[in-house]
Amino acid sequence: MDTGSLYDLTPIAWLMAAGVLIALGPLVWVWRRNAGAGPARRLHALTVLTLFLTFDLTLFGAFTRLTDSGLGCPDWPGCYGNASPVGARHEIAMAQSAQPTGPVTHSKAWVEMVHRYLATGVGVLILVLAGATWVVRRRQRRLPVPAEGEHATLSAWWPAVTLVWVCLQGAFGALTVTWKLFPAIVTLHLLGAVVLLVLLCIQAVRYRQAAADRLPTAVSPALRNGLLATSALLLLQIALGGWVSTNYAVLACTQFPTCQGSWWPPMNFAQGFEIWRHLGVTGSGAPLDFSALTAIHYAHRLMAYAVFAALGVLAWRLRRIEPLRPQAGWLAGLALLQLATGLGNVLLGWPLAAAVLHTGGAAALAVVLTWAICESRRGTAAAT
């Protein structure tokens, strides 16, 4: 493999400049809007905005994948060694003339590069967030008495971990392109985006608690364990959903609740869940059997039943606790959205809007569950 042609770092400075320009707008807006607020409130505002933009980036990443634009520029970080598709017009035109519906077209190249620009902008915001938290943390250590509303000491560890994670996420983004949509890498890239949202959500809640000088709500050990268990189930389901999407297995079953006219259609789980292989083939290079795609799809569908039930029970339990009612409402609404978009993908032939919303709903569920976990703490059995 000619790695020199795949990893051309010449346009990296231009890409970073684009990221800085994209990040400047949110940074100026947050600092001007919260000029008179304390450090924790300013950091909370910046974190919430970064979380929102990262969620948007996750949706755009799904759009990029679902429109087959992931190889719109087949090298990294630029496009045929250029900072934008404008400089690669000739190369893109040649690739498009050879394959008019292939992976490289002018529109797909722009979708892919816009995704990279937005990702770089989010990376810059996370870098600023880590630096600002470190500065505030040093100032707090020098103060003999904390200022009003700043009694809780801010931790610089979460922003540091997030910064490291976003760098790893960028590396997986590069591998997604240069390894030609290798299913395991694409799925890990999706999971990495969800983990990034979780890390930012943790920080947003912690900054808000620090600014208000309050503790999380005490809940029973059973409810606390239920929150953690449901989060683990959701993460597994997101991994299965990513595996369905990256293997293009959504249309292996176009009926509901049955699949291919059967409650248990022919399925090859060994092939379907052979992780380290290229797209559409087994590890030995043989074409992937349709029954393997069916197994991938049906495993995701079966897990969806368990996750939907767990979310319903959890939303009902949380609704009984006044401070956690907002999370209960969001969980119930998002669970219904996932049900609707999941059925839409199956019965309507995988429409783009439903597919993007399905990814967004899964990411939003992860954020809301993290929010609920951070706003609760283990109390006595009689707490709820």
Backbone torsions as a table, in degrees:
resi	resn	phi	psi	omega
1	MET	NA	131.1	-179.8
2	ASP	-84.3	89.5	-175.8
3	THR	-69.0	-24.1	178.8
4	GLY	-61.6	-38.2	-179.5
5	SER	-78.8	-18.9	-179.2
6	LEU	-88.9	-37.4	-179.2
7	TYR	-112.5	80.7	177.3
8	ASP	-97.2	106.3	-175.0
9	LEU	-86.4	7.3	-179.5
10	THR	-56.3	-45.2	-176.9
11	PRO	-84.7	11.9	-174.6
12	ILE	-62.6	-36.1	-179.6
13	ALA	-65.2	-40.9	178.1
14	TRP	-66.5	-37.8	178.6
15	LEU	-65.4	-41.8	177.9
16	MET	-65.5	-39.0	177.8
17	ALA	-62.0	-40.8	177.1
18	ALA	-62.8	-40.5	178.4
19	GLY	-63.2	-41.3	178.4
20	VAL	-63.4	-43.8	179.1
21	LEU	-62.8	-40.4	178.5
22	ILE	-65.4	-38.3	-177.2
23	ALA	-76.1	-23.6	-175.5
24	LEU	-61.4	-42.0	-178.9
25	GLY	-58.0	-55.7	177.1
26	PRO	-58.8	-37.7	-178.9
27	LEU	-65.4	-45.8	179.7
28	VAL	-64.1	-41.4	-178.9
29	TRP	-62.8	-45.4	-178.7
30	VAL	-65.5	-45.1	-175.8
31	TRP	-68.9	-36.4	179.1
32	ARG	-73.4	-39.6	-177.9
33	ARG	-69.9	-27.6	-176.3
34	ASN	-117.7	33.3	-175.0
35	ALA	-61.6	-36.7	-176.6
36	GLY	-94.4	3.0	-177.6
37	ALA	-86.0	166.3	177.2
38	GLY	-74.6	169.5	-177.7
39	PRO	-58.5	-41.4	-178.2
40	ALA	-64.0	-38.8	179.3
41	ARG	-68.4	-39.1	178.1
42	ARG	-65.9	-43.0	178.5
43	LEU	-65.7	-36.7	177.0
44	HIS	-63.0	-44.6	179.9
45	ALA	-62.4	-43.2	179.6
46	LEU	-66.0	-39.1	-179.4
47	THR	-67.5	-42.8	178.7
48	VAL	-61.8	-43.0	178.8
49	LEU	-65.1	-40.6	177.7
50	THR	-65.3	-39.2	176.1
51	LEU	-61.1	-44.0	178.9
52	PHE	-61.9	-45.2	-179.2
53	LEU	-68.8	-33.9	176.8
54	THR	-67.6	-37.9	175.3
55	PHE	-62.7	-43.5	176.0
56	ASP	-60.6	-39.6	178.4
57	LEU	-64.1	-38.1	177.4
58	THR	-62.5	-42.4	176.5
59	LEU	-62.9	-42.5	-179.8
60	PHE	-68.5	-32.3	174.9
61	GLY	-64.0	-40.2	175.6
62	ALA	-63.4	-41.8	177.4
63	PHE	-61.3	-41.3	178.9
64	THR	-61.5	-44.7	-179.8
65	ARG	-67.5	-44.2	-173.3
66	LEU	-73.8	-20.6	174.9
67	THR	-94.9	12.7	179.8
68	ASP	56.4	37.0	-179.4
69	SER	-99.3	4.9	-176.1
70	GLY	-62.8	-24.2	176.9
71	LEU	-112.9	24.2	178.2
72	GLY	-59.0	-31.8	169.5
73	CYS	-124.2	106.9	-168.9
74	PRO	-79.1	7.4	174.7
75	ASP	-123.1	177.9	-176.6
76	TRP	-147.5	142.4	5.5
77	PRO	-90.4	-8.4	-178.0
78	GLY	-94.8	-157.1	-179.4
79	CYS	-127.3	102.8	-173.5
80	TYR	54.6	41.7	177.5
81	GLY	78.8	7.7	-179.7
82	ASN	-112.6	159.7	-178.2
83	ALA	-75.8	-16.8	179.6
84	SER	-153.0	165.4	177.0
85	PRO	-63.1	-16.0	178.6
86	VAL	-61.0	-44.4	179.9
87	GLY	-75.4	-10.3	-178.2
88	ALA	-111.1	22.9	-176.9
89	ARG	-56.0	-44.4	-175.9
90	HIS	-64.9	-48.0	-178.7
91	GLU	-63.4	-41.0	179.8
92	ILE	-65.9	-41.2	180.0
93	ALA	-63.0	-39.5	178.7
94	MET	-65.5	-44.3	179.3
95	ALA	-64.6	-37.8	-178.8
96	GLN	-72.0	-35.2	177.6
97	SER	-68.2	-32.6	177.9
98	ALA	-73.7	-37.6	178.5
99	GLN	-136.1	89.5	-176.0
100	PRO	-58.1	-31.3	178.6
101	THR	-110.0	19.9	-176.0
102	GLY	-79.1	-171.0	-174.8
103	PRO	-72.1	-20.7	-176.7
104	VAL	-111.1	110.9	171.7
105	THR	-138.6	167.9	-178.9
106	HIS	-62.6	-43.8	-178.7
107	SER	-67.0	-41.5	179.5
108	LYS	-66.8	-34.9	177.9
109	ALA	-63.4	-41.5	179.1
110	TRP	-67.0	-40.8	177.9
111	VAL	-59.7	-45.5	-178.7
112	GLU	-64.5	-42.7	-177.3
113	MET	-72.8	-36.7	175.8
114	VAL	-61.0	-39.1	176.5
115	HIS	-60.7	-41.1	178.9
116	ARG	-68.1	-39.6	177.7
117	TYR	-61.2	-46.8	-179.9
118	LEU	-63.6	-40.0	178.8
119	ALA	-62.9	-39.3	178.3
120	THR	-66.4	-39.4	177.1
121	GLY	-61.1	-42.8	176.8
122	VAL	-63.3	-40.3	177.5
123	GLY	-60.0	-40.4	178.4
124	VAL	-64.7	-42.5	178.7
125	LEU	-61.4	-40.6	179.7
126	ILE	-68.3	-36.0	175.7
127	LEU	-62.5	-45.6	178.3
128	VAL	-63.5	-40.7	179.9
129	LEU	-61.9	-42.4	178.7
130	ALA	-65.3	-43.6	179.3
131	GLY	-64.8	-43.6	-179.1
132	ALA	-65.5	-39.8	178.6
133	THR	-64.4	-39.5	178.6
134	TRP	-62.9	-41.4	179.0
135	VAL	-64.5	-45.6	179.9
136	VAL	-63.5	-38.9	179.7
137	ARG	-62.8	-40.9	178.6
138	ARG	-65.9	-39.6	178.7
139	ARG	-65.7	-38.8	179.2
140	GLN	-61.7	-37.1	-179.0
141	ARG	-66.5	-27.3	-178.1
142	ARG	-84.3	-16.8	-178.1
143	LEU	-81.6	126.2	177.1
144	PRO	-68.8	-35.8	179.6
145	VAL	-128.0	123.9	-179.9
146	PRO	-63.2	148.1	176.8
147	ALA	-69.9	161.0	-178.9
148	GLU	-60.4	134.3	180.0
149	GLY	80.7	4.2	-178.5
150	GLU	-126.4	31.2	-174.3
151	HIS	-68.0	-35.1	-179.6
152	ALA	-77.3	128.9	-179.4
153	THR	-73.7	129.9	179.4
154	LEU	-78.0	141.5	178.2
155	SER	-98.6	132.2	177.2
156	ALA	-88.8	-3.7	-176.4
157	TRP	-71.6	-44.2	-178.4
158	TRP	-60.3	-46.4	176.3
159	PRO	-62.5	-34.4	178.9
160	ALA	-66.6	-43.8	177.3
161	VAL	-62.3	-40.3	179.8
162	THR	-63.9	-39.4	178.9
163	LEU	-64.0	-44.0	177.0
164	VAL	-62.2	-41.4	-177.4
165	TRP	-65.4	-40.2	-178.6
166	VAL	-68.3	-29.2	174.2
167	CYS	-67.4	-42.7	175.8
168	LEU	-62.9	-38.8	178.8
169	GLN	-63.4	-38.3	175.8
170	GLY	-64.2	-37.9	177.4
171	ALA	-64.5	-40.3	176.9
172	PHE	-66.9	-32.7	175.1
173	GLY	-62.5	-40.5	177.3
174	ALA	-65.3	-42.6	179.3
175	LEU	-65.9	-33.3	177.3
176	THR	-56.7	-39.8	-179.7
177	VAL	-78.2	-51.9	-171.6
178	THR	-74.0	-20.7	175.0
179	TRP	-96.1	13.7	171.5
180	LYS	57.8	53.7	175.6
181	LEU	59.0	40.6	175.3
182	PHE	-56.7	120.4	-170.2
183	PRO	-53.8	-42.8	-178.9
184	ALA	-63.3	-39.6	-179.7
185	ILE	-68.7	-43.3	179.9
186	VAL	-62.8	-42.1	178.8
187	THR	-65.2	-42.1	177.0
188	LEU	-64.3	-33.6	177.6
189	HIS	-65.0	-40.8	176.4
190	LEU	-64.1	-46.7	178.8
191	LEU	-62.0	-36.7	177.5
192	GLY	-62.2	-37.5	177.4
193	ALA	-64.7	-40.3	179.3
194	VAL	-66.1	-42.7	178.2
195	VAL	-62.9	-37.7	177.6
196	LEU	-62.4	-41.7	175.9
197	LEU	-62.1	-40.7	179.1
198	VAL	-62.7	-44.7	-179.7
199	LEU	-62.6	-41.7	179.2
200	LEU	-68.4	-36.4	178.2
201	CYS	-64.5	-42.5	177.8
202	ILE	-56.8	-45.6	-179.5
203	GLN	-64.8	-42.3	-178.3
204	ALA	-60.5	-43.9	-179.8
205	VAL	-68.0	-42.2	-179.5
206	ARG	-63.2	-41.2	178.8
207	TYR	-64.6	-39.4	179.4
208	ARG	-65.7	-41.1	177.8
209	GLN	-65.4	-38.0	179.1
210	ALA	-66.4	-40.9	-179.2
211	ALA	-66.5	-35.7	-179.5
212	ALA	-90.7	-6.5	-179.7
213	ASP	54.1	56.1	-179.0
214	ARG	-136.4	161.5	179.6
215	LEU	-102.0	159.0	173.6
216	PRO	-63.0	161.5	-179.6
217	THR	-75.8	134.0	177.6
218	ALA	-75.0	131.4	177.4
219	VAL	-129.2	165.6	-179.2
220	SER	-67.8	153.3	176.1
221	PRO	-56.2	-35.7	-179.4
222	ALA	-64.5	-42.4	179.3
223	LEU	-69.2	-39.6	177.9
224	ARG	-61.4	-44.2	177.8
225	ASN	-64.5	-35.9	177.8
226	GLY	-63.8	-39.5	176.6
227	LEU	-60.9	-46.5	-178.2
228	LEU	-67.6	-41.6	-179.4
229	ALA	-66.2	-41.7	178.6
230	THR	-65.4	-36.8	177.1
231	SER	-63.5	-40.8	178.1
232	ALA	-65.3	-41.4	176.8
233	LEU	-61.5	-42.9	-179.7
234	LEU	-63.5	-42.0	179.8
235	LEU	-62.1	-41.5	176.5
236	LEU	-63.2	-41.0	179.5
237	GLN	-66.3	-37.2	176.6
238	ILE	-64.7	-39.6	176.6
239	ALA	-62.1	-43.2	177.9
240	LEU	-64.5	-40.8	177.9
241	GLY	-63.6	-40.1	175.9
242	GLY	-63.3	-37.3	178.8
243	TRP	-66.8	-37.2	175.7
244	VAL	-62.8	-48.5	-175.9
245	SER	-66.2	-46.1	-176.2
246	THR	-70.7	-20.8	176.0
247	ASN	-98.7	3.9	178.9
248	TYR	53.9	48.7	-176.8
249	ALA	-102.7	7.5	-177.3
250	VAL	-60.7	-42.3	-174.9
251	LEU	-87.7	12.4	173.9
252	ALA	-68.5	-25.5	174.9
253	CYS	-128.6	117.1	-179.6
254	THR	-112.5	18.5	177.3
255	GLN	-126.9	159.7	175.5
256	PHE	-150.4	136.1	5.7
257	PRO	-84.9	-8.7	178.3
258	THR	-83.5	173.5	178.2
259	CYS	-136.9	121.3	-177.6
260	GLN	56.6	35.9	177.9
261	GLY	74.4	13.9	-176.4
262	SER	-139.5	152.2	174.1
263	TRP	-78.9	-18.9	178.2
264	TRP	-143.9	80.5	-176.3
265	PRO	-69.5	168.2	176.2
266	PRO	-59.7	126.5	-175.9
267	MET	-139.3	137.2	177.7
268	ASN	-113.7	89.7	-177.1
269	PHE	-69.7	-31.5	-179.0
270	ALA	-62.4	-45.9	177.6
271	GLN	-71.0	-44.5	-174.7
272	GLY	-61.8	-35.3	-177.1
273	PHE	-111.0	30.0	165.4
274	GLU	-79.7	106.9	-166.2
275	ILE	-73.3	-46.7	-170.6
276	TRP	-93.2	87.0	-179.6
277	ARG	-156.8	163.9	177.6
278	HIS	-82.9	166.2	-177.0
279	LEU	-63.6	127.3	173.3
280	GLY	82.9	0.0	-179.3
281	VAL	-135.2	163.0	174.7
282	THR	-81.7	178.3	178.3
283	GLY	-63.1	-26.1	178.8
284	SER	-86.8	-3.9	178.6
285	GLY	96.5	-2.0	178.2
286	ALA	-76.0	149.0	178.8
287	PRO	-58.6	141.4	-179.9
288	LEU	-72.0	131.0	-178.6
289	ASP	-73.4	149.3	179.5
290	PHE	-61.2	-31.8	178.5
291	SER	-64.9	-24.7	175.6
292	ALA	-69.7	-41.0	176.3
293	LEU	-64.6	-38.0	176.9
294	THR	-61.5	-42.5	178.9
295	ALA	-61.9	-41.2	179.0
296	ILE	-62.3	-47.9	-178.8
297	HIS	-63.1	-47.2	-173.1
298	TYR	-69.8	-32.7	176.2
299	ALA	-63.1	-41.4	177.6
300	HIS	-65.1	-40.2	-179.6
301	ARG	-66.0	-43.9	-179.8
302	LEU	-64.2	-42.0	177.9
303	MET	-65.1	-31.3	179.9
304	ALA	-60.5	-36.7	178.4
305	TYR	-60.6	-45.5	-178.5
306	ALA	-65.9	-42.9	-178.5
307	VAL	-66.6	-41.7	-179.9
308	PHE	-61.3	-43.5	178.7
309	ALA	-64.1	-43.2	-179.8
310	ALA	-63.7	-40.6	179.0
311	LEU	-65.4	-39.1	178.8
312	GLY	-63.1	-46.4	179.1
313	VAL	-63.9	-42.8	-178.5
314	LEU	-64.8	-42.8	178.7
315	ALA	-61.6	-40.4	178.5
316	TRP	-64.1	-40.8	179.2
317	ARG	-67.7	-43.0	-178.1
318	LEU	-68.1	-30.3	-178.3
319	ARG	-63.3	-21.8	-180.0
320	ARG	-78.6	-7.7	-178.4
321	ILE	-111.6	115.3	-172.6
322	GLU	-52.7	-51.2	-177.4
323	PRO	-65.4	-19.0	-176.4
324	LEU	-106.2	10.9	178.9
325	ARG	-65.6	-36.9	176.5
326	PRO	-57.9	-42.8	178.3
327	GLN	-63.8	-37.6	178.6
328	ALA	-61.8	-43.9	179.2
329	GLY	-63.7	-42.7	178.7
330	TRP	-64.2	-42.1	179.8
331	LEU	-62.2	-44.4	-179.6
332	ALA	-64.2	-45.7	-179.3
333	GLY	-64.8	-43.1	-179.3
334	LEU	-69.2	-34.3	176.9
335	ALA	-62.5	-41.6	178.0
336	LEU	-66.9	-38.1	176.7
337	LEU	-62.0	-42.2	178.7
338	GLN	-63.1	-39.9	177.6
339	LEU	-62.3	-45.6	-177.8
340	ALA	-66.2	-45.8	-178.2
341	THR	-71.7	-33.7	176.4
342	GLY	-63.6	-44.8	176.5
343	LEU	-64.8	-38.0	178.3
344	GLY	-62.0	-40.5	178.0
345	ASN	-60.5	-41.2	-176.6
346	VAL	-74.7	-49.7	-170.3
347	LEU	-84.1	-23.8	-177.1
348	LEU	-105.0	7.8	175.9
349	GLY	79.6	34.9	173.1
350	TRP	63.8	54.1	177.3
351	PRO	-63.7	147.2	-173.8
352	LEU	-60.2	-44.9	-176.9
353	ALA	-61.9	-44.8	179.9
354	ALA	-65.2	-38.6	-178.8
355	ALA	-66.0	-43.0	178.6
356	VAL	-66.0	-42.7	178.5
357	LEU	-63.5	-34.4	179.5
358	HIS	-64.9	-41.9	175.4
359	THR	-64.9	-44.0	179.2
360	GLY	-63.2	-38.1	178.3
361	GLY	-64.5	-40.2	177.9
362	ALA	-63.8	-44.0	178.6
363	ALA	-63.8	-40.7	179.5
364	ALA	-65.3	-38.5	176.4
365	LEU	-60.3	-41.6	178.3
366	ALA	-62.0	-39.4	179.4
367	VAL	-66.7	-45.4	-177.3
368	VAL	-66.5	-39.9	176.8
369	LEU	-63.3	-39.9	176.8
370	THR	-63.7	-41.8	176.2
371	TRP	-56.9	-46.8	-179.8
372	ALA	-64.7	-40.2	179.3
373	ILE	-63.8	-43.5	-178.2
374	CYS	-70.7	-28.3	-179.9
375	GLU	-88.6	6.5	178.1
376	SER	-129.2	158.9	174.9
377	ARG	-144.0	156.4	-177.9
378	ARG	-69.6	121.4	178.5
379	GLY	-115.9	-150.4	178.4
380	THR	-82.9	166.6	179.6
381	ALA	-61.7	-24.7	-179.1
382	ALA	-90.2	5.0	-176.2
383	ALA	-62.9	-41.3	176.2
384	THR	-141.7	NA	NA
